[in-house]
């Protein structure tokens, strides 16, 4: 089975974050520096499903044979429900950075300590939690209280 990859338009930043949390390789146009976003989305990353709220962009995409999905809701939970027809499963996977989409890995002790210091967190985090690290943006992830809130949110959309 081929892993689904996505690119989201500017109106879908929160959805892009949830796709990344769920392990999907997801680009967000707001992270890319381009002049004409619609033109860029039509002509680049054709190996990805374009997810958009823009009906005109969706129609143009379909006419040119680009795989696209039109999201109707403005609510991220509803948007997530809409994507289920594509076979998207929302879950906490922790293998992609939710900020920049870079694959996560276990940090070295030096990387973890540097990130903890930057975040004003104690060294005890090394013993308390399993940690994941983004080498691109130097962000550290762990299963803290926010994890419980994310699980609660995901249960609501099931």
SVG drawing of the C-alpha trace seen along z (x, -y; Angstrom):
<svg xmlns="http://www.w3.org/2000/svg" viewBox="-19 -37 45 39">
<polyline fill="none" stroke="black" stroke-width="0.4" points="0.0,0.0 1.3,-3.4 1.5,-5.9 -0.8,-8.9 1.0,-12.3 -0.8,-15.6 -0.4,-19.3 -2.8,-21.7 -3.8,-25.2 -3.5,-28.2 -7.0,-27.8 -6.1,-24.4 -3.1,-24.9 -4.7,-23.2 -5.7,-20.2 -2.1,-20.0 -0.9,-19.8 -3.3,-17.0 -2.3,-15.1 1.4,-15.4 0.6,-14.3 -1.1,-11.3 2.0,-10.3 1.1,-11.6 3.7,-13.4 1.9,-16.7 3.1,-20.0 1.4,-23.3 1.5,-26.1 1.9,-28.6 5.3,-27.1 6.5,-27.5 7.6,-30.8 5.8,-31.2 4.3,-34.2 1.2,-32.6 0.0,-29.9 -2.8,-28.6 -0.5,-28.3 2.2,-26.6 -0.3,-24.1 -1.5,-23.2 1.9,-22.6 4.1,-21.2 4.1,-18.2 1.8,-16.3 2.6,-13.1 0.5,-14.5 -3.3,-14.9 -4.1,-18.6 -6.5,-19.4 -8.3,-22.7 -11.2,-24.7 -11.1,-26.7 -13.7,-25.4 -12.1,-27.1 -8.7,-25.6 -10.3,-22.2 -12.1,-22.4 -8.9,-23.5 -7.0,-20.6 -9.5,-18.0 -9.6,-19.4 -5.9,-18.9 -6.0,-15.4 -4.5,-16.4 -5.7,-14.4 -7.6,-16.8 -10.0,-16.8 -12.4,-19.7 -13.0,-20.3 -16.3,-22.0 -16.2,-22.7 -14.5,-25.5 -14.2,-23.4 -11.0,-21.3 -12.8,-18.3 -15.4,-18.3 -12.6,-18.6 -10.9,-15.6 -14.2,-13.6 -14.5,-14.6 -11.1,-13.1 -12.1,-9.7 -13.6,-9.0 -10.0,-9.0 -9.0,-6.4 -7.2,-8.8 -6.9,-7.6 -6.3,-10.3 -4.2,-9.0 -1.1,-10.1 1.9,-8.6 4.8,-10.9 6.9,-10.3 6.6,-13.7 7.2,-17.2 3.8,-18.9 5.5,-22.2 7.7,-21.5 6.9,-17.9 10.4,-16.6 10.6,-13.0 11.2,-12.7 13.8,-10.6 15.1,-9.8 17.3,-12.6 20.9,-12.2 21.4,-13.1 23.1,-16.4 20.3,-17.3 17.7,-16.5 19.6,-18.6 20.0,-21.5 16.3,-21.5 15.2,-21.2 17.4,-24.1 16.0,-26.2 12.5,-25.3 13.3,-26.0 12.5,-22.5 14.4,-20.3 16.7,-17.4 14.2,-15.1 12.3,-15.0 14.9,-12.6 13.8,-10.0 10.1,-10.8 9.2,-10.7 10.0,-9.1 11.3,-11.9 11.2,-12.6 13.3,-15.2 13.0,-17.3 16.5,-18.0 15.2,-20.7 13.5,-23.0 15.1,-21.5 11.7,-20.9 11.3,-18.2 8.2,-16.2 7.0,-14.0 3.8,-12.5 2.8,-15.2 -0.6,-16.6 -1.2,-18.0 -1.1,-14.3 -4.2,-13.6 -6.0,-16.6 -5.1,-15.4 -6.5,-11.9 -9.7,-13.4 -10.1,-15.5 -9.5,-12.5 -12.1,-10.5 -14.7,-13.2 -14.1,-12.9 -14.4,-9.1"/>
</svg>
